Amino acid sequence: MTLENLRLKMFGLLPAVSFAALLYAGCDRSDMSSSSGGREGEAEGERDRMGERHEDGGANDGCIPATYFLDNDGDGYGAPMQNLEGCMKPKGYATNADDCDDGNENIYPGAEELCDGLDNDCNREIDDGLTAPSQECFAGRGECRRAGLEYQVCEGAAGWSTDYRNCDASAGEAAAELCDGLDNDCDETNDNNLTRPSRECYISVAGCRRPGMEYRACEGAAGWSAQYQNCEADALSEEVCDALDNDCDGFIDNHCAREISAGYRATCMTLGDTSVRCWGYNGLGQLGDGTNTERHTPTPVSGLRGAVGISLGQHHACALLEEGSVRCWGANSYGQLGDGTSTDSSVVPIAAVSGVGSAVQLSAGFHHTCAVLENGSARCWGKNENGQLGNGTNNDGGPTPPVTVSGLAGIIQISGGENHTCAVSADGSAYCWGRDQYGRLGTGSSDYPDPHTPALISTLSDVAQISAGMWHTCAVSADGSAYCWGANPYGQLGNGSAYLFRPSDSTPGLVSELEDASQITAGDEHTCALLGDGSARCWGYNIAGRLGDGTVIDRYTPVAVFGLSDAVRLSTGSAHTCAVLEDGSARCWGNNSYGQLGDGTTQSRTTPVEVVWTE
């Protein structure tokens, strides 16, 4: 369905007609020459409220109007699209319209170019004259550098160095290299000469391995082993979904669901044995089983093991492997598989995405993909028509290989939407970039120009998790509150009403009647949240029963998903929703035209049904 583009009135101003009238009222003062002292005082007060007089217009001169530009960040330069004419320059306005980022006071024509991935001096070049290093730099303190403060900075940036020394060890002594993800011997290589395993290792206790002491240790690390035996159970017992390796084959909960991702007409999940299974529509190979055959129950992705994360876009899928690499399959018309090409789709996973070898979290948007790296930076690839890759461009002339998202550090989670992206940093800040139609970025704007680098959502703090949908976005804060913003034609913002868009919805609004949320997931036109007690709530568009309340009635506030308890993961797709339960089983509900619910049928369901798969 095509929705017409709505444009906001000028943000933060009086209506254009009444404001212009006030400005021009000060141009001809002849009728006030005999006014009483009280009227003169009122006129003087009006000037104080509106700003200084234009330099060309004296108290008794004729009106010579000029154009003024809104200066949001107070740096003396305004934005060209937000302007008005008058005889006096209002407060908060500038006479210059060359500001290339009116939301950042450090960015304006002639500003000093900083090493921050931004065009500070507005000359249309990012970090020009500064050379970026080929490796990470570390924040300095004294003679050493602190781990955890890595950032891709420009060469020679003050306070940064490519020489990493562990502040918790002797910098002048060659310490032994340990398997801890640090450069203990200060040779600029982490864990050199130690090989990471393909699965978790367990600490040895009296001949067996204790659960709860897992660690991604290096191969052969003293006191650790990849062989896990339950100290309190028979080594040959049958595998059950209890977070233990009951049958001692080296895998925990082999055939239990771990992560799940509902996409457009398809679904994928990871299992305890690190395999991936997918089902539903397969026209572009997004199920990864080597065919284009539609599947109504979970089918293994060909040749893929070691998966700890999964994310489905519109017609492609990507898996995060335990060593930090990413592999993708399905549609590739925009380079969303990350191989730097736009070749035909792949029905099986292709080679690992280049330059993304230390990923810790993954999210596929409609036609682009993003990953958070171990050092807290983020990389994105694929479609970039609206700047959703976040590197300061909107080049959509061809496939875009992985690029670093500009100006972000300490990122812990990222989420790709239709043509925008959002992320959360370790300090609880939230950022969005890309298409801003209907205010989906949450920054108070709602239209062009779309920001091509991350914009801070200033009204949110202590954010724990964020989810970018099609035309709206939602987030959960550390206290369990949920917030949504953007388009609301079906009540997907959860504020008790439904309408296309209101200017106030370009900033986050509290979801009604919802507490103790631990996860939120925004679909195309509906939203769901997982609560701390394992139950779930959904709201918005309810065609085919995607809200799971047993009806097809749209809901403008959260309603309980029927019969769902002990859920640990939740994911909304285009028109269906899925959950993983604590016992390792999975449930789905909503549209099932292509078998995306995984119950072996194509019958849509208004309440959760069990996903059926065999070993």
C-alpha positions in Angstrom: 0.0 0.0 0.0 1.4 3.4 -1.0 1.0 6.2 1.6 1.5 9.8 0.6 4.4 11.7 1.9 3.6 14.0 4.7 5.6 17.1 5.4 5.8 18.8 8.8 5.2 22.4 9.3 8.3 24.3 10.2 9.5 22.7 13.5 9.6 25.0 16.5 8.1 28.0 14.7 4.8 29.9 14.8 2.5 29.2 11.7 4.1 30.9 8.7 1.3 33.5 8.1 1.0 34.8 11.7 4.8 34.9 12.2 5.4 36.8 8.9 2.7 39.2 9.9 4.5 39.9 13.2 7.7 40.6 11.3 6.2 43.0 8.8 4.3 44.8 11.5 7.6 46.4 12.5 8.5 47.7 9.1 6.3 50.9 9.1 6.4 52.6 12.5 4.8 55.9 11.4 1.4 55.1 12.9 3.0 54.7 16.3 4.6 58.2 16.6 1.8 59.5 18.9 1.3 56.2 20.8 1.2 56.3 24.6 4.2 55.2 26.6 2.4 51.9 27.3 2.1 51.1 23.6 5.7 52.0 23.0 6.7 49.7 25.9 4.7 46.8 24.4 6.3 47.4 21.0 9.8 47.4 22.5 8.9 44.1 24.4 7.7 42.6 21.1 11.1 43.4 19.5 12.9 41.8 22.4 10.9 38.6 22.0 11.3 38.4 18.3 15.0 39.3 18.0 17.2 42.1 16.8 16.2 44.6 14.1 17.6 44.0 10.6 20.6 46.2 10.1 19.0 47.8 7.0 15.8 48.9 8.7 15.8 51.8 11.2 12.9 52.7 13.5 11.3 55.0 10.9 12.7 53.6 7.7 10.9 51.6 5.0 10.8 47.8 5.1 13.7 46.0 3.2 12.9 42.3 3.8 15.7 39.7 4.0 15.7 35.9 4.2 16.6 34.3 7.5 17.4 30.6 8.1 16.6 28.5 11.2 19.8 27.8 13.2 18.9 24.7 15.3 22.4 24.2 16.7 23.3 27.8 17.4 26.6 27.8 15.4 25.7 30.9 13.3 24.8 29.0 10.2 21.3 27.9 9.2 19.5 25.2 7.2 18.4 26.3 3.7 15.0 24.4 3.8 13.7 26.2 6.9 13.6 29.9 6.3 11.3 33.0 6.4 11.5 36.6 5.2 11.2 39.7 7.3 12.7 43.0 8.4 14.1 41.7 11.6 16.3 38.6 12.3 14.5 36.5 14.9 16.4 34.9 17.7 17.6 31.4 16.7 18.0 32.4 13.0 21.0 33.1 10.8 21.7 35.0 7.6 23.8 32.2 6.2 22.3 29.0 4.9 25.4 26.9 4.3 25.2 24.6 7.4 25.5 21.0 6.2 24.4 19.6 9.6 22.1 21.9 11.6 21.9 19.5 14.4 25.6 19.6 15.4 27.1 22.8 16.6 30.6 21.6 15.7 29.7 21.3 12.0 29.6 24.5 9.9 31.5 26.1 7.0 35.0 26.8 8.0 35.0 24.6 11.1 38.1 22.6 11.9 38.0 19.1 10.4 38.1 16.5 13.1 38.8 12.9 12.9 35.3 11.7 13.6 33.9 10.3 10.3 32.0 13.6 9.7 32.3 16.5 7.3 33.0 19.1 10.0 33.9 22.0 7.6 31.0 21.3 5.2 33.3 20.9 2.1 31.6 17.7 1.2 34.6 15.6 2.2 34.9 13.5 5.4 38.1 13.6 7.5 39.9 15.3 4.5 43.6 15.9 5.2 43.5 13.2 7.9 44.6 9.7 7.3 42.7 6.8 8.8 44.9 3.9 10.1 44.7 0.3 8.9 44.2 -0.9 12.5 42.4 0.0 15.6 43.7 2.7 17.9 43.6 2.8 21.7 42.8 5.6 24.2 46.0 6.5 26.0 46.7 6.9 29.7 50.3 7.3 30.8 52.5 4.7 29.2 49.9 2.3 28.2 46.5 2.0 26.5 43.3 0.8 28.0 41.4 -2.2 26.4 37.7 -1.5 25.7 38.4 2.0 24.4 39.3 0.9 20.8 38.1 3.2 18.0 38.9 3.7 14.4 40.5 7.1 14.6 42.7 9.0 12.2 46.4 8.7 12.2 48.0 11.1 14.7 44.7 11.9 16.5 45.5 13.4 20.0 45.3 10.9 22.8 45.2 7.8 20.6 47.8 5.3 19.6 48.1 2.1 17.6 50.5 0.9 20.2 48.4 -1.1 22.7 49.8 -1.9 26.1 47.8 -3.6 28.8 47.3 -1.2 31.7 46.9 -4.1 34.1 50.2 -5.6 33.3 53.8 -4.5 33.2 54.4 -2.5 30.1 58.2 -2.9 30.2 58.1 -6.6 30.7 57.2 -9.2 28.0 54.2 -10.9 29.6 53.1 -14.3 28.6 50.3 -14.3 26.0 47.1 -15.5 27.6 43.9 -16.7 26.0 41.8 -13.7 27.1 41.2 -11.6 24.0 44.0 -9.1 25.1 47.5 -8.4 23.8 49.3 -9.4 27.0 52.8 -9.3 25.5 52.2 -6.0 23.8 53.2 -7.1 20.3 50.0 -5.6 18.8 48.4 -9.1 18.3 45.7 -10.5 20.5 46.0 -14.2 21.5 48.8 -14.8 19.0 49.9 -18.4 18.6 46.8 -19.5 20.4 43.9 -21.0 18.3 40.3 -20.4 19.3 38.0 -23.5 19.2 34.9 -24.0 17.2 32.8 -24.3 20.3 32.8 -23.4 24.0 35.3 -25.0 26.4 34.6 -26.2 30.0 36.7 -26.1 33.1 37.9 -29.4 34.4 36.8 -30.6 37.9 37.8 -34.0 39.1 37.7 -35.7 35.7 34.5 -34.1 34.4 33.3 -30.6 33.2 31.0 -28.4 35.3 28.1 -26.5 33.6 28.0 -22.8 34.2 31.8 -22.3 33.7 31.8 -22.1 30.0 34.3 -19.8 28.3 35.5 -19.3 24.8 39.0 -20.4 25.7 41.8 -21.0 23.3 42.6 -24.5 22.1 44.8 -26.3 24.6 44.4 -23.6 27.3 45.4 -25.1 30.7 42.6 -26.4 32.8 40.0 -26.2 29.9 38.5 -28.8 27.6 36.0 -28.9 24.8 34.8 -32.3 26.2 31.8 -31.7 28.5 30.5 -34.4 30.8 27.8 -33.7 33.3 29.2 -34.4 36.7 25.7 -35.2 38.0 24.3 -37.3 35.2 25.0 -40.4 33.2 27.4 -39.6 30.3 25.2 -41.6 27.9 21.9 -40.0 28.9 19.4 -38.7 26.3 19.7 -35.1 25.2 17.0 -32.8 26.6 16.6 -29.0 26.5 18.1 -28.1 29.9 21.2 -26.1 29.0 23.4 -29.3 29.6 25.2 -31.6 27.2 23.4 -34.7 28.5 24.7 -37.1 25.8 28.3 -35.7 26.1 28.7 -35.2 22.3 30.2 -31.7 22.8 26.9 -29.8 22.0 24.4 -28.4 24.4 20.7 -29.0 23.6 21.5 -30.2 20.1 18.0 -30.0 18.6 16.6 -27.2 20.8 15.7 -23.8 19.3 18.0 -21.0 20.4 17.5 -17.9 18.2 14.6 -17.2 15.8 14.0 -14.6 13.1 10.7 -14.0 11.3 11.1 -12.3 8.0 9.0 -11.7 4.9 7.0 -14.9 4.3 9.9 -17.0 5.8 11.4 -17.9 9.2 14.8 -19.2 10.3 16.2 -20.4 13.7 19.4 -21.6 15.2 19.6 -24.9 17.2 21.7 -26.0 20.1 24.0 -27.9 17.8 24.8 -24.6 16.0 23.0 -25.6 12.8 20.4 -23.4 11.1 17.0 -24.4 9.8 14.6 -22.3 7.7 11.1 -22.6 6.3 8.5 -20.7 4.2 8.9 -18.9 0.9 12.0 -19.8 -1.0 11.7 -18.1 -4.4 15.1 -16.4 -4.1 16.9 -19.1 -2.1 16.4 -17.4 1.2 16.0 -20.8 3.0 19.6 -21.8 2.0 18.8 -25.4 1.3 20.2 -25.4 -2.2 16.7 -25.2 -3.8 13.9 -22.7 -4.6 11.3 -25.1 -3.1 8.8 -23.8 -0.6 9.1 -25.5 2.8 6.4 -25.9 5.4 8.6 -27.3 8.2 12.2 -26.4 9.3 14.8 -27.5 6.7 18.6 -27.5 7.4 20.6 -24.7 5.7 23.2 -26.5 3.6 26.7 -26.9 5.0 26.3 -24.4 7.8 27.5 -25.1 11.4 28.8 -22.9 14.2 25.8 -20.5 14.0 25.0 -18.5 17.2 22.8 -15.8 15.5 20.4 -15.5 12.6 18.6 -12.6 10.9 16.2 -12.5 7.9 15.7 -9.6 5.6 13.0 -9.3 2.9 14.5 -12.0 0.6 17.9 -12.8 2.2 19.3 -14.3 5.4 22.5 -14.0 7.3 24.0 -16.1 10.1 26.5 -15.1 12.8 29.1 -17.8 13.5 30.7 -18.4 16.8 34.2 -17.2 15.7 32.7 -13.9 14.6 32.3 -14.3 10.9 29.1 -13.7 9.0 27.7 -15.8 6.1 24.6 -14.9 4.0 22.4 -16.4 1.3 19.3 -15.5 -0.8 18.7 -12.3 -2.8 21.7 -10.2 -3.7 20.4 -7.5 -6.1 21.7 -4.8 -3.8 24.8 -6.6 -2.5 23.1 -7.5 0.7 25.0 -10.8 0.9 28.2 -8.8 1.5 30.4 -10.2 -1.3 30.7 -6.8 -3.0 28.6 -7.8 -6.1 25.0 -7.8 -7.1 25.1 -11.2 -8.8 22.1 -13.5 -8.8 20.8 -14.8 -5.5 22.5 -17.8 -3.9 20.5 -20.8 -2.7 23.3 -21.8 -0.3 25.5 -19.7 2.1 28.3 -17.9 0.3 31.8 -17.2 1.7 32.2 -15.2 4.9 31.5 -11.5 4.5 34.9 -9.7 4.0 36.0 -7.3 6.8 33.5 -8.6 9.3 35.5 -11.2 11.1 34.8 -10.2 14.8 31.1 -9.7 14.8 29.1 -10.1 18.0 25.6 -9.2 16.8 23.8 -9.1 13.4 20.7 -7.6 11.9 19.3 -7.8 8.3 17.1 -5.0 7.0 14.9 -5.2 4.0 17.8 -5.0 1.5 20.8 -4.2 3.7 22.7 -5.9 6.5 24.6 -4.6 9.6 26.8 -6.1 12.2 28.3 -5.0 15.5 32.0 -5.8 15.9 33.8 -6.9 19.1 35.5 -3.5 19.3 32.1 -1.7 19.5 32.1 -0.3 16.0 29.4 -1.2 13.4 29.6 -2.2 9.7 26.8 -2.3 7.1 26.5 -3.4 3.5 23.9 -3.6 0.7 21.3 -1.0 -0.4 22.1 2.6 0.5 19.6 4.7 -1.4 18.6 6.6 1.8 21.9 6.5 3.6 20.9 3.5 5.7 24.5 2.2 5.7 25.5 5.2 7.8 28.8 6.1 6.2 27.9 9.6 5.2 26.8 8.7 1.6 23.6 7.6 -0.1 25.3 6.0 -3.1 22.9 3.4 -4.6 24.6 3.1 -7.9 25.7 -0.4 -7.3 26.4 -3.0 -4.5 28.1 -1.5 -1.5 30.6 -3.8 0.3 30.8 -3.5 4.2 31.5 0.0 5.3 32.1 1.4 8.8 29.2 3.4 10.3 30.5 6.8 10.9 31.0 8.3 14.4 29.8 5.3 16.4 31.7 3.7 19.3 30.8 1.4 22.1 27.8 -0.1 20.2 26.2 -3.1 21.7 23.2 -3.7 19.4 22.0 -2.8 15.9 18.7 -3.2 14.0 18.0 -2.8 10.3 14.5 -1.6 9.1 13.0 -1.1 5.6 15.5 1.7 4.7 16.7 3.0 8.0 19.0 1.6 10.8 19.2 2.1 14.5 21.8 1.2 17.2 22.3 1.3 21.0 25.6 2.1 22.7 26.9 0.8 26.0 25.9 4.1 27.8 22.2 3.6 26.9 22.2 6.2 24.0 20.2 5.4 20.9 21.0 6.5 17.3 19.2 6.2 14.0 20.0 7.1 10.4 18.6 6.7 6.8 15.1 7.4 5.6 13.3 9.7 8.0 9.8 9.7 6.4 7.0 9.7 9.1 9.6 10.5 11.8 10.8 6.9 12.1 14.3 8.1 13.2 12.9 9.6 16.4 14.9 12.9 16.2 12.0 15.3 15.9 12.2 15.6 12.1 10.1 13.7 9.6 11.3 14.4 6.1 14.2 15.4 3.8 17.1 15.6 4.1 17.6 12.1 5.4 20.7 11.9 7.7 23.4 9.6 6.2 25.2 9.3 9.5 23.9 8.4 13.0 21.7 11.0 14.6 21.3 10.8 18.4 17.7 10.4 19.8 18.1 13.0 22.5 14.8 12.2 24.3 15.8 8.6 25.0 18.2 7.4 27.7 19.1 4.1 29.4 18.0 2.2 26.3 18.5 -1.5 26.5 17.4 -2.6 23.0 16.0 -1.1 19.8 14.0 -2.5 16.8 13.6 -0.8 13.4 10.4 -1.8 11.6 9.1 -0.7 8.2 7.8 2.8 9.0 8.2 2.8 12.7 10.8 2.1 15.4 10.5 0.9 19.0 12.9 0.6 22.0 13.0 -0.8 25.5 14.6 1.1 28.4 16.5 -0.5 31.3 13.5 -0.1 33.6 11.2 -2.1 31.3 9.4 0.8 29.7 8.7 0.6 26.0 8.7 3.5 23.5 7.6 3.7 19.8 7.7 6.5 17.1 7.0 6.9 13.4 3.9 6.0 11.3 0.8 4.7 13.1 -1.9 3.8 10.6 -2.8 0.6 12.4 -1.9 1.5 16.0 1.5 0.0 15.9 2.9 2.7 18.2 0.7 1.3 21.0 -0.5 4.8 22.2 -4.3 3.9 22.1 -5.2 5.4 18.7 -4.5 4.9 15.0 -3.7 7.5 12.3 -1.1 7.9 9.6 1.3 10.3 11.3 1.4 13.2 13.8 4.4 15.5 14.2 4.6 14.6 17.9 5.3 11.0 16.8 8.7 12.0 15.3 10.0 11.6 18.9 9.6 8.5 21.1 6.2 8.1 22.9 5.5 5.7 25.8 3.6 2.5 24.9 0.4 2.3 26.9 -0.4 -0.4 29.4 3.0 -2.1 29.2 5.5 -2.8 32.0 8.5 -5.0 32.6 9.4 -5.4 28.9 12.6 -7.2 28.3 12.6 -7.2 24.4 10.7 -5.4 21.7 10.4 -6.3 18.0 8.8 -4.0 15.3 7.3 -5.7 12.2 5.9 -4.1 9.1 2.8 -2.8 10.7 2.6 -4.5 14.1 4.8 -4.6 17.3 5.3 -7.2 20.0 7.1 -7.2 23.3 8.5 -10.0 25.6 7.8 -9.5 29.3 10.0 -10.5 32.2 7.6 -13.3 33.2 7.9 -15.0 29.8 4.6 -13.8 28.4 4.2 -11.6 25.3 2.1 -8.6 24.3 1.4 -7.5 20.7 -0.4 -4.5 19.1 -1.1 -2.9 15.7 -2.4 -4.5 12.4 -4.0 -7.9 13.1 -4.9 -9.3 9.6 -4.3 -13.1 9.6 -4.0 -13.0 13.4 -0.4 -11.8 13.7 -1.0 -10.4 17.2 -1.8 -13.9 18.5 -4.8 -13.0 20.6 -7.3 -15.3 18.9 -8.9 -12.5 16.7 -8.2 -10.5 13.6 -9.1 -7.2 15.2 -6.5 -4.4 15.1 -5.3 -3.4 18.6 -4.1 0.1 19.5 -2.7 -1.0 22.9 -0.9 -4.2 23.9 -2.9 -7.4 24.2 -1.7 -10.7 25.6 -0.6 -13.5 23.1 -2.9 -16.3 23.9 -1.5 -19.2 25.8 2.2 -18.1 25.5 4.4 -18.4 28.6 8.0 -19.1 29.3 9.1 -17.4 26.1 12.8 -16.3 25.9 13.0 -14.9 22.3 10.5 -13.1 20.1 10.5 -12.0 16.5 8.0 -10.2 14.3 8.0 -10.7 10.5 6.0 -9.0 7.8 2.7 -10.6 8.8 3.6 -13.3 11.3 5.3 -13.6 14.7 7.4 -16.3 16.3 8.8 -17.1 19.7 11.3 -19.5 21.3 10.3 -21.0 24.6 12.4 -21.9 27.6 12.1 -25.6 26.9 13.7 -25.2 23.4 10.5 -25.4 21.5 9.2 -22.7 19.1 5.8 -21.2 18.4 4.5 -19.1 15.5 1.3 -17.4 14.6 -0.3 -15.1 11.9 -0.1 -15.4 8.1 0.9 -18.9 6.9 0.3 -18.6 3.1 3.8 -20.0 2.4 4.2 -22.3 5.4 6.2 -19.7 7.4 4.6 -20.9 10.7 6.4 -24.2 10.3 3.6 -26.4 11.4 3.4 -28.4 8.2 0.4 -26.5 6.8 -0.4 -23.3 5.0 -3.3 -22.4 7.3 -3.0 -19.0 9.0 -3.3 -19.1 12.8 -4.6 -16.4 15.2 -3.0 -18.1 18.2 0.5 -19.8 18.6 1.1 -23.2 17.0 4.1 -25.4 17.6 6.9 -25.4 15.0 7.5 -29.0 14.0 10.9 -30.4 13.2 12.8 -33.7 13.5 16.4 -34.5 14.2 
